Amino acid sequence: MKKIVVIDGQGGRMGKSIIEQLKKYPAEQEFFVYALGTNSAATQAMMKGGADFGATGENPIIVNSKDADMIIGPIGILIANALLGEITPAMAVAVGSSAAYKILVPVNRCNHHIVGCQEASLGEYLQQVCQEAAKQMKK
């Protein structure tokens, strides 16, 4: 059984979309999706997207990053004070230090720009996220 952690903040729209797509995507292994929001609105949105478990705040992100098989979220989850300050330094360290396979959605906002990142719609990125997640679940 794989543990997939989806981390999002602000309104949780990206996380919700990721979870909805993951739940539709055919997987060779069973998996649980943990919705970890930096705030309650993000967690609530991701739970509506079909997550199996949900929690809010710094400590759940730190604790669940330790034993996750896969972590998915915007690239800002690796940057202290990103997402308009919602990612604490401790969260960024926990995600970055995790042995989990990380699938990061490039978002060119909040004073960072990913060079070479193609401008694509969220839908295009979500399709790539699901394809990569499916490849990793085969391992």
C-alpha positions in Angstrom: 0.0 0.0 0.0 1.5 3.3 -1.1 1.2 6.5 0.9 0.8 9.6 -1.3 1.0 12.9 0.4 -0.5 15.9 -1.4 0.5 19.3 0.1 -1.1 22.6 -0.8 -2.0 25.9 0.7 -4.1 29.0 0.1 -7.4 27.7 -1.3 -6.2 24.2 -2.1 -7.4 24.3 -5.7 -4.2 22.7 -7.1 -4.2 20.0 -4.5 -7.8 19.2 -5.0 -7.3 18.9 -8.8 -4.3 16.6 -8.3 -6.3 14.3 -5.9 -9.2 14.2 -8.3 -7.0 13.1 -11.1 -5.0 10.6 -9.0 -8.3 9.0 -7.9 -9.4 8.6 -11.6 -6.0 7.4 -12.9 -5.6 3.6 -13.2 -3.0 2.4 -10.6 -1.4 -1.0 -10.4 -1.0 -0.7 -6.6 -3.5 0.4 -4.0 -2.7 3.7 -2.4 -3.9 6.2 0.2 -3.9 9.9 -0.4 -3.2 12.2 2.5 -4.3 15.8 2.0 -2.0 18.0 4.0 -3.0 21.7 3.9 -1.1 24.6 5.2 -4.6 26.0 6.3 -8.0 24.5 6.9 -9.5 25.8 3.6 -6.8 24.0 1.6 -7.3 20.8 3.6 -11.1 21.0 3.2 -10.8 21.5 -0.6 -8.5 18.5 -1.0 -10.8 16.3 1.1 -13.6 17.3 -1.2 -11.4 16.1 -4.0 -11.4 12.6 -2.6 -8.5 12.3 -0.2 -8.5 9.4 2.2 -7.1 11.3 5.1 -6.6 15.0 5.8 -4.8 17.2 8.3 -3.8 20.8 8.6 -0.7 22.7 9.6 3.0 22.4 10.2 3.2 19.3 12.4 1.1 17.0 10.1 3.3 18.0 7.2 6.5 17.2 9.2 5.2 13.9 10.5 3.7 12.6 7.3 6.6 13.5 5.1 8.8 11.1 7.1 7.2 7.9 5.8 5.5 9.0 2.6 6.2 7.1 -0.5 5.5 10.1 -2.7 4.9 13.8 -2.1 3.1 15.9 -4.6 2.6 19.7 -4.6 3.6 23.0 -6.0 7.4 23.6 -6.1 7.0 26.1 -3.3 6.6 23.3 -0.7 10.4 23.1 -0.9 11.0 26.9 -0.4 10.8 28.4 3.1 8.2 31.2 3.3 6.7 30.3 -0.1 2.9 30.3 -0.8 2.6 33.8 0.6 4.4 32.7 3.8 2.3 29.5 4.4 5.3 27.2 4.0 7.4 27.5 7.2 11.1 26.7 7.2 10.4 23.5 9.1 7.9 22.3 6.5 10.4 23.0 3.7 13.1 21.1 5.5 10.7 18.1 6.2 9.6 17.8 2.6 13.2 18.3 1.2 14.6 15.8 3.7 12.0 13.1 3.0 13.1 10.0 1.2 9.8 10.1 -0.7 9.7 10.6 -4.4 8.7 14.2 -5.0 6.5 15.3 -7.9 6.6 19.1 -8.0 4.3 21.3 -10.1 6.2 24.4 -11.4 4.5 27.6 -10.4 6.1 30.8 -11.3 4.8 33.0 -8.5 5.7 34.4 -5.1 9.1 35.8 -6.1 10.5 32.7 -7.7 10.8 31.7 -11.4 11.8 28.3 -12.7 14.1 28.8 -15.7 13.2 26.5 -18.6 9.7 25.8 -17.2 7.3 25.8 -20.0 4.1 27.8 -19.7 1.4 25.2 -19.5 -2.1 25.0 -18.1 -2.8 23.4 -14.8 -4.6 20.6 -16.7 -1.5 19.8 -18.7 0.6 19.7 -15.5 -1.9 17.5 -13.8 -1.7 15.0 -16.6 2.1 14.9 -16.2 1.7 14.5 -12.4 -0.6 11.5 -12.8 1.7 9.9 -15.4 4.7 10.3 -13.2 2.9 9.0 -10.1 1.7 6.0 -12.0 5.3 5.2 -13.1 6.5 5.4 -9.5 3.7 3.2 -8.2 4.9 0.4 -10.4 8.2 0.3 -8.5 
